[in-house]
Amino acid sequence: MAEQYSIAEISRLTGLPAHTLRYYEQQFPVLLDVERTRGGHRIYRKHHLETVSRIIRLLKDEKVSIKKARELLGEPNRVGCSADHVSGETTVENNANLEHMLHLVLERLDHICRNNENRDTLLVSLLKNQPSEQKHELLEQITRCRHETRETIKLCQTVIQRGIKAN
């Protein structure tokens, strides 16, 4: 039997978050037609891992569009669909693209927040020897910046949740 991988294992091996892998399954439904366990968990095989690696190379390294990547990898076009169905797919695809982009923004903001926490720790230790007026002003600016970042994250999460509920 061929080697099997869970979505978490594929995520770890490729460096892609699970939601990106699910998104790629939507965009490459024939090439990434993964099996499911009785419980609904994805079962990836070696050829799926190789396909995801090729997708990553095309999208990230060669900077081609998903449409072009589908073409290059031999993903069949969505032919034979009625105009209404194609229009519906476009809307679903646009929603999926938006959701994917928002997830990427959230990941980036989370990374920024973690880096900021590390910088804040260093900064506080440096500020202990500074005059209190300068220290107070700088700490206020930092607090405002951190608050704005947290509010942006909440806004992105709300948009994603509303988008998911709408679908």
C-alpha positions as CSV (number, residue, x, y, z in Angstrom):
1,M,0.0,0.0,0.0
2,A,1.3,3.5,-0.9
3,E,2.6,5.7,1.9
4,Q,-0.2,7.8,3.5
5,Y,0.0,11.3,5.0
6,S,-2.5,13.3,7.0
7,I,-3.1,17.0,6.2
8,A,-1.0,17.9,9.2
9,E,1.9,15.9,7.9
10,I,1.6,17.4,4.4
11,S,1.4,20.8,6.0
12,R,4.6,20.1,8.0
13,L,6.4,18.7,5.0
14,T,5.5,21.5,2.6
15,G,5.4,24.4,5.1
16,L,1.9,25.3,4.0
17,P,-1.0,25.8,6.4
18,A,-3.8,23.3,6.2
19,H,-6.3,25.9,4.9
20,T,-4.0,26.6,2.0
21,L,-3.8,22.8,1.2
22,R,-7.6,22.7,1.3
23,Y,-7.7,25.7,-1.0
24,Y,-5.4,24.0,-3.5
25,E,-7.7,21.0,-3.4
26,Q,-10.5,23.3,-4.6
27,Q,-8.3,24.8,-7.3
28,F,-6.8,21.5,-8.5
29,P,-9.7,19.0,-7.9
30,V,-8.5,16.3,-10.2
31,L,-4.8,16.4,-9.4
32,L,-5.5,16.7,-5.6
33,D,-8.4,14.4,-5.4
34,V,-7.5,13.0,-2.0
35,E,-9.2,10.0,-0.4
36,R,-11.1,10.3,2.9
37,T,-11.2,8.0,5.9
38,R,-14.6,6.9,7.3
39,G,-14.3,9.8,9.7
40,G,-13.8,12.3,6.8
41,H,-10.1,12.9,7.4
42,R,-8.0,13.4,4.3
43,I,-5.6,10.7,3.1
44,Y,-2.7,12.1,1.0
45,R,-0.4,9.9,-1.0
46,K,3.1,10.4,-2.3
47,H,1.8,11.7,-5.7
48,H,-0.3,14.3,-3.8
49,L,2.8,15.5,-2.0
50,E,4.7,15.7,-5.3
51,T,1.8,17.6,-6.9
52,V,1.6,20.1,-4.0
53,S,5.4,20.6,-4.3
54,R,5.0,21.4,-8.0
55,I,2.1,23.8,-7.3
56,I,4.3,25.6,-4.7
57,R,7.2,25.8,-7.1
58,L,4.9,27.3,-9.8
59,L,3.0,29.7,-7.6
60,K,5.7,30.8,-5.2
61,D,8.9,30.4,-7.1
62,E,7.9,31.0,-10.7
63,K,5.1,33.4,-9.8
64,V,2.5,32.0,-12.2
65,S,-1.2,32.4,-11.7
66,I,-3.4,29.6,-10.4
67,K,-5.0,29.5,-13.9
68,K,-1.6,29.1,-15.6
69,A,-0.5,26.5,-13.0
70,R,-3.6,24.5,-13.7
71,E,-2.8,24.6,-17.4
72,L,0.9,23.7,-16.9
73,L,0.1,20.8,-14.5
74,G,-2.6,19.4,-16.8
75,E,-5.6,20.1,-14.5
76,P,-8.6,19.7,-16.8
77,N,-10.6,22.9,-17.5
78,R,-14.0,23.2,-16.1
79,V,-15.7,22.6,-19.4
80,G,-19.3,21.6,-20.1
81,C,-20.7,23.8,-17.3
82,S,-23.7,26.0,-17.9
83,A,-23.2,29.8,-17.7
84,D,-25.0,29.9,-14.3
85,H,-22.8,27.2,-12.9
86,V,-19.6,28.8,-14.2
87,S,-20.8,32.2,-12.7
88,G,-21.4,30.4,-9.4
89,E,-18.0,28.8,-9.5
90,T,-16.4,32.2,-10.2
91,T,-18.2,33.7,-7.1
92,V,-17.2,30.7,-5.0
93,E,-13.6,30.9,-6.4
94,N,-13.5,34.7,-5.6
95,N,-14.8,34.0,-2.1
96,A,-12.2,31.3,-1.6
97,N,-9.5,33.6,-2.9
98,L,-10.6,36.4,-0.6
99,E,-10.7,34.0,2.4
100,H,-7.3,32.6,1.5
101,M,-5.8,36.1,1.3
102,L,-7.4,37.1,4.6
103,H,-5.9,34.0,6.2
104,L,-2.5,35.0,4.8
105,V,-3.0,38.5,6.3
106,L,-3.9,37.0,9.7
107,E,-0.8,34.7,9.6
108,R,1.4,37.7,8.8
109,L,-0.2,39.8,11.5
110,D,0.2,37.0,14.0
111,H,3.9,36.8,13.0
112,I,4.3,40.6,13.5
113,C,2.6,40.4,16.9
114,R,5.0,37.6,18.1
115,N,8.0,39.6,16.9
116,N,6.6,42.7,18.6
117,E,6.2,40.9,21.9
118,N,9.9,39.9,21.7
119,R,10.9,43.5,20.9
120,D,8.8,44.8,23.7
121,T,10.6,42.6,26.2
122,L,13.9,43.9,25.0
123,L,12.7,47.5,24.9
124,V,11.4,47.4,28.4
125,S,14.7,46.2,29.7
126,L,16.5,49.1,27.8
127,L,14.0,51.7,29.0
128,K,14.6,51.1,32.7
129,N,17.6,53.5,32.5
130,Q,15.8,56.3,30.5
131,P,14.2,59.4,31.9
132,S,10.5,58.9,32.8
133,E,9.1,61.4,30.3
134,Q,10.7,59.8,27.3
135,K,9.9,56.4,28.6
136,H,6.2,57.3,29.2
137,E,5.7,58.8,25.7
138,L,7.4,55.8,23.9
139,L,5.4,53.3,25.9
140,E,2.2,55.1,25.0
141,Q,3.1,55.0,21.3
142,I,3.9,51.3,21.5
143,T,0.6,50.6,23.3
144,R,-1.4,52.4,20.6
145,C,0.5,50.5,17.8
146,R,-0.2,47.1,19.5
147,H,-3.9,48.0,20.0
148,E,-4.3,48.9,16.3
149,T,-2.7,45.6,15.3
150,R,-5.0,43.6,17.6
151,E,-8.0,45.5,16.2
152,T,-6.9,44.7,12.6
153,I,-6.7,41.0,13.5
154,K,-10.2,41.1,15.0
155,L,-11.5,42.8,11.9
156,C,-9.9,40.1,9.6
157,Q,-11.3,37.3,11.8
158,T,-14.8,38.9,11.6
159,V,-14.7,39.2,7.8
160,I,-13.5,35.6,7.5
161,Q,-16.3,34.3,9.9
162,R,-19.0,36.3,8.0
163,G,-17.7,35.0,4.7
164,I,-17.8,31.4,6.0
165,K,-21.3,31.8,7.4
166,A,-22.5,33.3,4.0
167,N,-21.2,30.3,2.1
